[in-house]
Structures are given as C-alpha cells and as structure tokens.
Amino acid sequence: MRLRGALSDAGWSARCAGLVVALLASATACGPQDPQEPAPPVDPGVPAPSGGGAGGGGGAQNTDAWSSLPPNLHTDVELAPLGVREATYTRVCERARGDQFAKALCGVGGRPEIADLAGLLALAGLDQQRAFALTGNSTSLVSMSVSAINPRILVFPRVADGAPRPQSMTSVGFVRGEQFVEIVSRDELTDDLNFYLLAFEQPCSYQPNGCDLASLLTEEIEHGWTAYSVYDQDDLERTSFDCLSCHQPGGHGTKRMLRMQELSAPWMHWFPQRFVQRTESDRVLGMQFAEAHQSDAQYGGVPIATIANALDEGSGAQLEALLRAEGFAEQPNPFDAHIAAEMKSGTSATWQSRFDAHLRGEAIAVPFPSIDVTDAALRTAAVQSYLNVVEGGAPRESLLDLRRVFSPDAERKLSFVPQPGADGRTVLQQMCARCHDGRGNPALRKNQFNVLRLAEMPRALKDLAIERIDSETAVMPPKRAGYLPPEAKEAAKSELRK
C-alpha cells in the first residue's frame, strides 16, 4: 500500500484543513539535566483544572482518556523527570500566566483536545489572520534537523510593515523529526514572553521499537496525536531544552526576547520570499523544497500549494515586521546584509568576526554564510528515497533520514562539531558556552559550570563534566546540539583535568 494511501485510510482528510504549527522561538541546546538537579514536583494523580480551547479534534477532552493509554515507552530522558500528560498540564495551568496561549490552554471548558498540528494552531489563534515562513538553516534547538528539504516552519500573527504590535502575540514552530512543538506567547500581565514546549505522542510511541523514520519525517507526524505533555520555561531551564539560554541573552532576570538573526533583507535562508523582493534563497531553497515535497499535500499543516504560491502571506519579511513591531529590532550576533554582500566575493570578514566571537563563547552560532547547508549528493539521495516511500515505490523502512544531509563545511560553521585541531579550551567554549557561560539561573547547578571561567571551577564539577562527555545517556553536548569527534573529546577532557 502506498504511504499516502495509508495516511488517508487513517482518517487524515478530516484533520488536514488547517495551517501548521511552527516556531518563532529559537532555543539553543545545552547539557542534559543534571541528575543531582532537583526537578519540579510531580504529582501524577492530581486532577487537571478546568481548561479550554478547541483543538483539531474539536473541544474539550475527557480527562480520563489519557489514563486509558499505554505508557509512552520513548519519553525524552530529560523530560521524563518533569512528568507527563496530566501532571504537566496541571502544573502549567496552576501558574495562571497571562498570555494568549495559556488562556486558551487552561480556560473554561476542560483540557483541550489537540489531535494534530492544525488543532494546536487553531488553539493558538493562528488559523485565520496569520503569516508563515520556512527556513533552510537554523541556529535553534532543532538546528541539526533543518535544511530546505526538512525546513523549520514558523506561524505567527500577520503584521503590516511599520504597524504597531498586535494586541496579543503567540507564535509557534515545528520541524519534522521531533515529537514536540515550540510556542512563545506574550504575557499581557507582565509584558514579557512566555515559552512552552508541547511534546506529543503518536501510536508508535507505545511500540517497543518506537517510531520509525516514516512516522517522524512524513506527514504522519503532523496527525493522529494521542496525548500531549506541556512544559514552560520554568520547567525547561534545568534541561537542554532551556529556552532562556538563547531568548534571555542579558542573563537571568532580564527581559526575554524573540530571536531572528537574519532580521533584514535578503533573508538568506528564508523562503518563500516574493514579498518586497524575490530573493536567491527563494529560488534555490524553494526549488529544493518543492522537489522533495511534490507528492505531499501539506508541510507542517500548510498546503504545499499555499507555500508554492505565497506572496505576502509567507516570507521572512513578514517575520521581520513582527519582530520590529514587538520591539526586537536589535539582535545579538546578527546575520545582516553586510554578510550577504561580502559573500559575493566568496568570503565575509563580517561573518568571520561574528563566528570568532562565537568560538570565544561570547555568542550563539551565526547562520551559515552561504544559502545551501546541504551536500548535493546526500540531499539528492534523501529526496529520491523520500519520494519513493511516500509515492509507494519503496517500503517505509527504506526511508533515508532527511536530516542527515549537511555538508562537512556546514557542520563545522554551524558548530555541530568543533573546529579541526582546536585545543580543549576552544572546544569547550564553542560547544558548551552557548548554555554554560554564567548567564543562567545561579540557583541551578548546571549554571555553575561556566566554561568561560574554567580556572575557578571546582574539581568535582570538572570531573562531572568529564563523565558527561563520556556518557551514553547524559552525554554533553547533547546529541540534539552537536557531537565531539574522538580527538576533540580528548582535548576537552584534557583541559578539564587541569
């Protein structure tokens, strides 16, 4: 049976009409939760408060529905200590935050059913007056999953250029391959931003072998959700999902912000982009995306035809308009027009300067200096494999991983791996300072590990870091953020032994 036919048989047609979920909030990953770090209290038996908002399946959900499900056999090892399902919903709702998403999630009517991406988008108020943008390169939590053939999609309020900010703001983001959605919503009480992670379950979550690549990288991941868990920034700051390591660049206690390093034209890695001006990124990345998803009905809930024909509805320019309206025109470590102009000669002194700052641990990574992050041969093979599977010409188990298509140059310049021949201090600063630079909550043990002040670090903390580098389960850096080749691993450990 063809995969598309199987999806139809599963009842997708009734749930496919919406737009997709996506994320504006970029969050940079750090080390896994310290096993000695206390997790927030979890009481799985506490009943949920009355919640509201209609999801993709429509309306409130029976609070006993989740209790009849089998346990998720593959809950993320960092999220599991924070609780799952009802316990997380209860905890988040008891915080009574004043943002649009929290009100929809926890309002009158019972816990909302969220059966798919379209349902989450509707709950967030982004199924009508909204804009969207896709990116083929990311420096966010999901950076190692993102290219033009598996882009990160963002859905956000539509704001006219120069217009004041909307009365409320919720933006969501998603990339295939990860069973979670990131959400940011402005709090009307504090005028600050609240960040959420909604982790969803699929039928394959209950199988011993878990979800195969077809379940995670095709349209299957966008439908048929059976349950969800929701976490906010207070829960996540103990983990490598910590939103604030990127969105609170001023340090603990300062105002949180939206991040878009490529804020200005030519928006080198964003597409579609025909609004204001058509860009080279739209031509190159749009063509790669169209080739890969020509047999799909939608990507991230947005119809493929809508993406292909978007004018002012979908673009990096629309995202820029939102950030400027929200007051975030000044971005740390930006990727601006100077870089794009300089790269016409093959190199960019501006990009190199900002990358060097990143290597010193002073800023998060800067986006790749060229449009395409992929290796052409790997991308071609992955696209052909994808089309063969979704069109029914090959078995689902033959699907290649669309996320494993980066060129070696992109892997180095996006800091998925350290620079060749780097000494141990440089390895630690490049790979760890994105989260472990002393800016985080000082009450948390993970923030006592400050790679910018190694000489002052207690011996016990250095030894724990060495254990993490060698760990298979609590590895540092976490697998979602990057990896250390053997020589870099030894260099880092040697530095920590001093």
N, C-alpha and C positions, 0 to 999 in steps of 0.2 A: 504494500500500500504506500502511496506517495505520502510524504510527511505533511504536505499541505492538506491533503485529503483527511489525514488522521486528525489534524488540528480542527478542521471543520466538523468532523464527527464528534469531537469533544465539546461542541457547542459554542465555539468561539464567535460565531456570527452574531449572536445576541449581545456580545460584550465588546465588539471591535469598533463601535462607532465613535469613541472618544478620541481625545488627544493624548499625548503621552506625558509621562512624568519625567522630569528632568531636574537637573540641579544647577542652581546658581552657586551654591556654597561650595567652594573648593576647600578640602581639608587635607593637610599633609600628614602622612602616617609617621608614627614614631614607634618606640619599642613596645612590645606586648605588656599587658598589665603585670605589674609586679605581684608575684604570688603572696608577698607579705603586705601588699597594699589592701586595706580594708575596702570591701565592696559595699555599696549601699545595701541596707537591709532589704531582704526579700521575703515576703510572706505570700506564698502561692495560694494560700487559702482565703485571702482577703477578697471579698466580693467587689466588683467594679462599681464605681459611682455611675450615676446615670450619664450617658454620653449621647452625642447627637451627630447629625450629618449623615447624608445618604452616600453610600459607596456605590461601586459599579454594579453590585448585585441588587442594590436598592434598599435603603432604610436601615433600621436598627437590626441587630443580630441577637439571636438567643444567646444569653451569656453562658448557657450550658453547652453550646455547640462545640466549643474548643475542648471541653473536658472529655468529649467522646472520641477525640482524635488520638492516634498513637503518639508517642513522644517523637520529637524531631531528633533523628539519630545523628544529625550533622550540624547542630547548632555551633556557630563560631566559638572557638575556645575562649576568646576574650569576652564575648557577650554572655555566655552561659552563666558565669557567676553573678551577672546582673539580673538574672531572672528572665522568664519568657512569658509570652502571651499575656494573660490576665494580670499577673503581678506587675508587669511593666506598664500596662495601660493604667492601672490603678495609681501607681506611683507618679506617673507623669501628670495625670489629671488632678491629683491631690495638690499639686504645686500651683494650680489655678493661675497659669500665666495669661497675660492679656493680649496675646497675638491671635490673629485670624485663624491660624491652623489649630491652635489649642482649643479655641472656642468651638470650632467645627467638630473636633475630635471628641471633646468632653461635654458638649452642650446637652440640652434636653432631648431625650428620645432613646437613650440606650447606646451601647457601644456600636459604632457604625460598622456595617459590613463593607469590607474593601476586598473585592474579588479579583481585581486586576488593576493595571496602571490607569486605565480610563476612570475607574472608580475613585482612585486616590486623587487624580487630577480634579474630578468633579468636587470631591470633598474639600480640596484646597481652593475652590473657587476659580479654577483656571480652565474651565471647559468652554468659556464664551470669549470675553474680551481678553485675549492673551496673545503673546508673541512667542516665538521659539527660535532657537539657534542650535546648531550642531558644531562640535569642534573635533578636529582630527589630531589634536595634540593637547595634553592636559598636564598640569603640574599638581593635580589634586590627589585626593585619597585613592582614586582609581586610575592614576596615570599609566600604569603598566597594562591596562586593558584597552587604551584609547588610541585609535587610528581612524582614518577615513572609512575603513570597511567595518569598523565596530566603534562608531563615534559615541561621544557623550552628548546626550540631548538635554537641553535646558528649556523649561517652560516657565514663563514669568509674565507679570502684568504688562500690558501694552501701554507705553508712554510716548506721547509725541515729543519730538526733539524740542528741548527748551521748556517743556511743560513742567508744572510743579509735580511733586511726588504724589502718587495716588494715596487715597485715604488709608488704605491698608495694603500690605505687600506680603505675599507669600510666593516663593519660587521653589521649584522642585527639580531634581535632576537624577538621571539614570543612565547607566551603561549596561548593556547586556554582558552576562558572565558573572554578575554579582547579585545575590539574592537580597538586595537592600536598595532603598531609595533615600536620598538625602534631601532634606527640607530646611528652608530658612524662612522665618516669618517675623515681621516687625511687631514688637510689643507696644500696644497703644498706651500702656500704663507707664512703662519705663523709657519708651522711645529708643530702646536698644533692640538688638537682633537676638532671636532665639533659634537654636539649631537642633534639628531632630534627625534621627536615623530610624527608618521603619524597615525592619527585617521581616520578610515574608516567607511563608512555607509553600511548597508545591507537593503534589502527591509523591514525587520521587524522594522527598525529604525523609520519608518513612521507610525507604528501602535500604537494606544493608549496604549496598554499593553506592547509594546516594544518587545524585542527579548526573546524567551523562552530559557530554558537551552539547548535544542537540537540545536537551532540556534547558540549557543555560544560554545558548548563543543564537537560537532561532526564536521565532515568535512565541514559542511555548512559554518562555519565561515571563511574558507580559500578561498571561491569562491563567485562570484556574488556581488562584491563590486560595489556600485552605485556612490559613490563620496568619496572624502577624504579631510582632512584638515591637514596641516603640520606646526609644531611648532619647533623652535630651542631653544637652551639653554637660550638665552636672554629672550624669551617669558616665558619659563617654570620656571625660577628661582623665580618667585613670587608665585608658586604653590607647591603642594605636589608632583608634577611630576619633581621637580627640579633635574636635572641630576648632578649638581655640588656638591650637599651635599655629594655625595659619590665619584665622579670622580675628585674632586679637594680637596683632603684631607689636602693639605697645606694651604688652605684658599683662600679667594678672591684675584684674581690677580696672583695666582701661576699657574704653568703648570698643565694641565689636564692629567688624566691617565686612562688606561684601568685597570679594576679590575678583578682578579681571585684569590680568597683567597686560593683555593685548587690548587696552581700552580704546585706542584710537585707530583710524584707518592706517593701513589697509587690512587690519584684522586678519593677519596672515594665515591663521589656522581655522578660521570660522567659515562656515557655509550653511545654507545658501547665502549669497551676498550679491543681490542685484538692486538692493535699495540704496540710494545715494550714489553708488557706483558699483559696477560689477568688478570683482577682483580676480586675480590669478588663482587665489585659493578656491574660489567658487568653481573655476574651470577645472582645475586639477583634482581637488578633493571631491567636488561634486560628481565628476566623472567616475572616480574610483568607487564612491558610494553607490552610484546608480548601477554600475556594473555588478557589484556584489549583491544588491538587493532588488534586482529587476523582477524577481519572481515573488517578492514579498508583497503583502497587502499594505503593510504599515511598518514603521520603525518607531519603537517607543510610543505607540499609540497614535502617532501622526501618520495619516495616509501617505504612502510613497508619492502619489500624485501631487499632494499638497506640498511636500518638500521639494519636489522637482520643479514646481511652477510658482514657488513662493516669490513674492515681490517684497512689499513692506511688512508682511506678516512674519517672515523668518529671516533674521540677519543678525550679524554681530553689531551692526549699527543700532538696532533696536535694544540690544542688551546694553550697549554703551549709554543710550538715552536713559535707561532705567537707573544705572549706577550713578550717573550725573544727577538725576533727579533726587536720588536718595542721599546725595552728599558725599559720594566716594570717588570724586574725580582724581584725587591724588592717590596713586597706587604705589606701594613699596616694590622695589626691584622690577620696574615696568619693562615691558617689551613694546617699544614705540616705533614711530615712523622712521626714526634715525636708523634703526637696525635694518629695517626692510630696504631702505635706500642704500645703505652701505653694502648690503649683501649682493647687490647687483654686480659688484666687483669681485665677489667670491668670499669675502671676509667682512667682519664687522668689528671694529675696535670698541664700539659701544657695547655690543653683546659680550665681547670678551671681558670687558671691565666688570660687567654685572655678573658674569659667570665666575670670575675670580673672587668677587665678594661672596658668592655662594660657597666657593671652595674654602674660604676662610671661616665659614659658619655664620656669616653675617646676614644671610637672607635665604629664602627658599630658592629652589632652582628657577632658572629663567627658561621660557619656552625655546624649543629647537629653532635655530636660526634660519632653517630652510622650510619650505612648505610641507614636504613629504617626509614623514618619520619612518617609512617602511623600506624594507628590502624588496626590490621589484620581484625577484624570483619567489620569495616566501609569500608575498601578497598574492601573486598570480596563482600559486598552488592552493592557497587558502580559499580564494574566491571560487576557483573551479570546484574544489571539494564541497564548499557550501552550496553552490548551485546544484551539484549532482545530488546532494542529500535532500534539499528542500523540493526539488523537482521530481524526486522519486527514482532517480537513476542510480543511486548507490545507497547501501544500508546506512542507517543513522550512526552506527558505531564506527563508520569510516570517516566521520567528520574531523577535519583538522581544526586545531584551535586558532580561531581568527585573531586572538590576542598575541600570538607568538610570531609577529611579522616585522619587528623592529630591525632596522639596520644597526650594525655594530656602532656606527658613528652616533646614531640617535641614542642608543643605550648609554653611551659614555656622556653625551652632552645633556641628557635628561637625568643624569645621576642615578640610573638604575644600577650601575656598577661604578666603583671608584675609578679614578684616572690611572692609566697604566703606570706602574713604577712608583706610585705615591707612597710616601712614608706613612707610618702609623698614625701620627697626629693628623695629617691631612685626610686620611681615610676616615677617621672618627669625626672630624669636622664636617666633611662633605656628606657623610652618610647618616650622621646622628644629630648634628646641630639643628636640623630642621625642627626637632622637638626638644632636644636636650641641650638648651642654651641658656638656662636660668630664667626664662621669662614666665614659666608656668606657675601654677599654684604652689607656693613654697610648703604648704602643708602636706603635699603628696610626695612620697618617697621618690617616685620616678624623676621628679624635677630637681632632686639633689644631685642627680647625675648630670653634671654640666661639663660638656666636652671642651668648652672654652676656658675652663679653669681646672685642667687636669692636675696641676701641681698641688692644688688644695684638696683634692678628692680623697676621702678616707680609703684605706687599703681594702676594707671589706666591700665597699661599693665597686671598686675596680675589679675585685675578684668575682663579684656577682655579674658584672658586665662580661667578663671572660667566659663565665658559664653560659650566659645568654648567647654569645657569639657561637658557641659550640653546640647549643641546644637544637634538638629536632622539633620540639613543640613550642617553646617560647623563644624562638630564635630572634636575634637582633642583628641587623634591622629586620623587621617583619617581612614576610615573603611578598606582601602586597606593595611594599615600598621599594625593594631592591634586594640585591644579594651581593655577598662578598666572595670573589674567587679565592682559591686557596692562598695565593701569595698575599692578597690584601687582608685576609683573615689573620694570617700570621703576623703581618705588620701591625695590625690593630692590637692584637694580644700582646705583642712585644712592647708596644707603647704603654699599655695598661699595666704591665708588670713592673714598670719603673717606680 
